[in-house]
Amino acid sequence: GRTAMANGESKWISGEAARADVQRLRAQSSAILTGSGTVLADDPSLNVRDLDIGRQPLRVVVDSNLSIPETAKLLSLEGETLIVTASEDADRAAMFVDAGAEVLCLPGGVGKVDLSALMQHLAAREINEVLVEAGTVLSGSLLGAGLIDELVVYLAPHIMGDNARGMFKLPALENMVDRITLQIKDVTAVGEDWRITAIPVYKAPAQ
């Protein structure tokens, strides 16, 4: 359940076969979604490599404050980039537009992006499969909002210690009744790792 060491180091936890499998997931996706924290920490490409698919998925960055740099790698690569923000800073937005990105303002209160509205926007664009490759904050927000349909977890044979970073930033779960249940759909060996596909079971809101 750990995704990086406490200092953020994460290359490489999973093996080469698992990383190639992620390229397959990217290739079948209409969009790849990440957060500004991941862009600032890792400067990812979020593109499909080593597979001839004829087009790149839409890269979507949730950046509430328009904090990523205009030199971010994903802004200069083939394909389209959508930056979704809660900021109304027109000058910063224009800078990203000049860099070739599309900027969409979807404020959801408390300076955050409205994630449900984002999913509705992507659906309206006929994007039917969104691959999330994000850090604990955005992943936790999506899970907490019930917006994750499926988890694909690569389990590597390493013990990283209790200070290593987890998968989701969530409010403290004090009791067993608060836990989030997963339905395991598939467990497959991928190189030296295991790929676990699971569906979150969301509790119905109290009446």
LINCORWO-V40521 format. One record per residue. N is the residue number from 0. RES is the residue in one small letter. SS is DSSP state (hx for helix, st for strand, lp for the rest). Layout:
n,res,ss
N,RES,SS
N,RES,SS
This chain:
n,res,ss
0,g,lp
1,r,st
2,t,st
3,a,st
4,m,lp
5,a,lp
6,n,lp
7,g,lp
8,e,lp
9,s,lp
10,k,lp
11,w,lp
12,i,lp
13,s,lp
14,g,lp
15,e,hx
16,a,hx
17,a,hx
18,r,hx
19,a,hx
20,d,hx
21,v,hx
22,q,hx
23,r,hx
24,l,hx
25,r,hx
26,a,hx
27,q,lp
28,s,lp
29,s,lp
30,a,st
31,i,st
32,l,st
33,t,st
34,g,st
35,s,hx
36,g,hx
37,t,hx
38,v,hx
39,l,hx
40,a,hx
41,d,hx
42,d,lp
43,p,lp
44,s,lp
45,l,lp
46,n,lp
47,v,lp
48,r,lp
49,d,lp
50,l,lp
51,d,lp
52,i,lp
53,g,lp
54,r,lp
55,q,lp
56,p,lp
57,l,st
58,r,st
59,v,st
60,v,st
61,v,st
62,d,lp
63,s,lp
64,n,lp
65,l,lp
66,s,lp
67,i,lp
68,p,lp
69,e,lp
70,t,lp
71,a,lp
72,k,hx
73,l,hx
74,l,hx
75,s,lp
76,l,lp
77,e,lp
78,g,lp
79,e,lp
80,t,st
81,l,st
82,i,st
83,v,st
84,t,st
85,a,lp
86,s,lp
87,e,lp
88,d,lp
89,a,hx
90,d,hx
91,r,hx
92,a,hx
93,a,hx
94,m,hx
95,f,hx
96,v,hx
97,d,hx
98,a,lp
99,g,lp
100,a,lp
101,e,st
102,v,st
103,l,st
104,c,st
105,l,lp
106,p,st
107,g,lp
108,g,lp
109,v,lp
110,g,lp
111,k,lp
112,v,st
113,d,lp
114,l,hx
115,s,hx
116,a,hx
117,l,hx
118,m,hx
119,q,hx
120,h,hx
121,l,hx
122,a,hx
123,a,hx
124,r,lp
125,e,lp
126,i,lp
127,n,lp
128,e,lp
129,v,st
130,l,st
131,v,st
132,e,lp
133,a,lp
134,g,lp
135,t,hx
136,v,hx
137,l,hx
138,s,hx
139,g,hx
140,s,hx
141,l,hx
142,l,hx
143,g,hx
144,a,lp
145,g,lp
146,l,lp
147,i,lp
148,d,lp
149,e,lp
150,l,st
151,v,st
152,v,st
153,y,st
154,l,st
155,a,lp
156,p,lp
157,h,lp
158,i,lp
159,m,lp
160,g,lp
161,d,lp
162,n,lp
163,a,lp
164,r,st
165,g,st
166,m,lp
167,f,lp
168,k,lp
169,l,lp
170,p,lp
171,a,lp
172,l,lp
173,e,lp
174,n,lp
175,m,hx
176,v,hx
177,d,hx
178,r,lp
179,i,lp
180,t,st
181,l,st
182,q,st
183,i,st
184,k,st
185,d,st
186,v,st
187,t,st
188,a,st
189,v,st
190,g,lp
191,e,lp
192,d,st
193,w,st
194,r,st
195,i,st
196,t,st
197,a,st
198,i,st
199,p,st
200,v,st
201,y,lp
202,k,lp
203,a,lp
204,p,lp
205,a,lp
206,q,lp
